[in-house]
Amino acid sequence: MAESANDPVGRDADRSGTILDEGGIDTDARAGRSLGIDPSREPDEQTKQQIEEERASRLDPDNRPDGAEVDNTERTFDHDRGQFTDSPDYDGSEPPRFSDPEDPNNPDNA
C-alpha cells in the first residue's frame, strides 16, 4: 500500500472495500434495511401478531422469575428503610437503616 503525508499507513490506496469487509459494523442510516426492513413502513399484520405474542409472553406472570416485579408505580417505597411499604418483611416501627445524619431535610435531625 502506498503511504502519504495524510495517510501514513497507506489506507487511502485501496478504497474498494468497505468496513464490513474487515468485520466492522454497519452503523450508517441504511443499517435497518440490511435485513430488508424499511423502518419508516408500518409492519404487516403477521409481524404485528408476532410482536404482540412475544410481548404477551414476556409479560405473562408465569414466565417471570420468582420475586420479579413488572410495575412498581402503584407501590410506595420507603427510602429510609430501603423497602416497599407493602413488602411482607416491612416494619415501619424499625429504625431507618438509610437515615442520613447530615441531611438537613431529614426529620430525624430536627
C-alpha positions in Angstrom: 0.0 0.0 0.0 1.2 3.5 -0.8 1.8 5.9 2.1 1.3 9.7 2.0 1.6 12.5 4.5 -2.2 12.5 5.2 -2.3 8.7 5.3 0.9 7.3 6.9 -0.4 3.8 7.0 -1.5 3.6 3.3 -5.2 3.1 3.9 -6.3 5.5 1.2 -4.6 3.4 -1.5 -7.3 0.8 -1.5 -10.8 2.2 -1.3 -12.6 -0.6 -3.0 -13.6 -2.5 0.2 -15.9 -1.4 3.0 -15.7 -1.6 6.8 -17.9 -4.7 6.6 -15.2 -6.5 4.6 -12.9 -6.2 7.7 -15.5 -7.4 10.2 -16.8 -4.0 11.0 -20.3 -2.9 11.9 -22.6 -1.0 9.5 -23.7 2.0 11.6 -25.0 4.3 8.8 -28.6 5.2 8.2 -29.1 2.1 6.0 -28.4 -0.3 8.8 -32.1 -1.1 9.4 -32.6 -2.0 5.8 -29.8 -4.6 5.8 -32.4 -7.3 6.7 -34.9 -6.0 4.1 -36.7 -3.9 6.7 -37.9 -0.4 5.9 -38.0 1.4 9.3 -40.4 4.0 8.1 -43.1 1.5 6.9 -45.8 0.1 9.1 -45.3 -3.6 9.9 -47.6 -6.1 8.2 -50.3 -8.0 10.2 -48.2 -11.1 10.6 -45.3 -9.1 12.1 -47.7 -7.2 14.4 -49.1 -10.5 15.6 -45.6 -11.9 16.3 -44.7 -8.8 18.2 -47.8 -8.9 20.3 -47.4 -12.6 21.0 -43.8 -12.0 22.1 -44.9 -9.1 24.3 -47.7 -11.1 25.9 -45.2 -14.0 26.6 -42.7 -11.6 28.2 -45.3 -10.0 30.4 -47.0 -13.3 31.4 -46.6 -13.6 35.2 -45.9 -17.4 34.8 -42.8 -16.5 32.8 -41.3 -14.2 35.4 -38.5 -15.2 37.7 -39.6 -15.6 41.4 -39.9 -12.3 43.1 -39.7 -10.2 39.9 -41.7 -7.0 39.7 -43.0 -5.6 36.4 -44.6 -2.3 37.5 -43.9 -0.7 40.9 -45.6 2.7 40.1 -48.6 2.0 42.4 -46.4 0.9 45.3 -44.8 3.2 47.9 -41.1 2.9 48.6 -39.7 3.9 52.0 -36.3 5.3 51.1 -35.1 5.4 54.7 -35.8 1.7 55.2 -35.0 0.6 51.6 -38.2 -1.4 51.2 -41.6 -1.1 49.7 -44.2 -0.4 52.4 -46.3 -3.4 51.3 -43.4 -5.9 51.5 -44.1 -8.8 53.8 -41.0 -8.1 56.0 -41.5 -4.3 56.1 -41.8 -2.9 59.7 -42.4 0.8 59.9 -41.5 0.8 63.6 -37.9 -0.3 62.9 -35.3 2.4 62.9 -34.4 3.6 59.4 -31.4 1.9 58.0 -30.6 4.6 55.4 -31.2 7.7 57.5 -28.6 10.3 56.6 -27.5 12.2 59.7 -26.0 15.1 57.6 -29.2 15.6 55.5 -30.8 18.9 56.6 -34.1 17.7 55.3 -34.1 14.6 57.4 -36.8 14.7 60.1 -34.5 12.6 62.3 -32.1 15.6 62.5 -34.7 18.1 63.6 
